[in-house]
Amino acid sequence: MDFKLHKTDSASSARAGVITTDHGVIETPIFMPVGTVGSVKGVSHRELENDINAQIILGNTYHLYLRPGLDVLEEAGGLHKFTSWNRPILTDSGGYQVFSLANNRKLSAKGASFRSHIDGSAHLFTPEGVMDIQRTIGADIIMAFDECPPGDAEYDYARKSLDLTEQWLKRCIGRFDSTEPKYGYNQTLMPIVQGCVYPDLRKRAAEHVAKYNRDGYAIGGLSVGEPAEVMYEMIEVVNAILPTDKPRYLMGVGTPENILEGIARGVDMFDCVMPTRNGRNGMIFTSEGIINLRNLKWKNDFSPIDPLGATFVDIRYSKAYLRHMFVAGEMLGPQIASIHNLGFYLWLVREARRHILEGDFTTWKNQMVKKVSTRL
């Protein structure tokens, strides 16, 4: 993987660059639609490629390991061939899913033992095993195995958690560097910066991962219950240390406002289930603000879903029609809402990139933050 930084905003830390992988080019800042089990819920590849123009999608190691399973993926030739997706893929190591199984898992220096949410079967994720699993899945960018502490974790817990994550990282890198990709194209490994909400732990974590001189770095363990301002503070602490010539990936974040504020603080890559998950429940993100389609006020509103919608996704339906589909229980409603929201998120990061290159990002960002955080 190669990263070229084209421009940094003069009034902030916002950056515009290009990541090159064997499956294609990614212009940053970028948002990655989440395809947890190998599909972005309710959205076809044709729509992802042609309507939304997703340059990269995310898959999840935990879910893909359990279903369809590594034997199926390996026989297919990896996730790209299994899903007929020919653009880049990033895989989350499964650390967050193990974190979410707090009542059904056990952590040790060896790894994380857990029971499947599908059938209760017992499994063990070790750093070495997670590297082998992601090699078999075949993502272009793979994540180190980490522990993700909750946002309200006590300092002592967060410190011990970071100790474990750093031990696991050394083993991840050892395994990754001693193995080869399975399908004839290059893969790269990103370490993850943890440390909860404690600046000294975040600083320590960032300094630690930077010593490994990898192709990119992820920031994990944020947007897990801490206030947004604390999240922004942690991003600033970490990005002041991470190398400027490598991409930075903020994991699992977030709202349009979060993404704009993350870009302003030097983040290059984002993912979140919010566009599709919230879309399936009738929440629409637009260039003018947030719409709850189930509200009666949209029943007779025949205006487009977004006044700028035609510029980022070919959806011709009105608010009234889309609301009708939700109220009637028509499956096309959540599908259209998901496509629209993803189209909006991708438009938002493209616009951010354009304004960084044109030199007026901060002025534009301050205006957009007010708009995208407004409830209509």
ABEGO torsion letter per residue (X at the ends): XBBBBABBBAABABBBBBBBBAAEBBBOBBBBBBBAAGBBBGBBAAAAAAAAGBABBBBBAAAAAAOAEAAAAAAAGEAAAAAGBABBBBBBAGAAAAAAAAAABBBBAAEBBBBBAAAGBBBBBBAAAAAAAAAAAGBABBBBBBBBBBAABBAAAAAAAAAAAAAAAAAAAAAAAABBBAAGBBBBBBBBBBGEABAAAAAAAAAAAAAAGBABBBBBGBGAGBBAAAAAAAAAAAAAABBAABBBBBBGOEBAAAAAAAAAAGBABBBBAAAAAAAAAGBBBBAAEBBBAABAAAAABABBABAAAAAABBBABBAAAAAAAAAAGBAAAAAAAAAAAAAAAAAAAAAAAAAAAAGAAAAAAAAAAAAAABBX
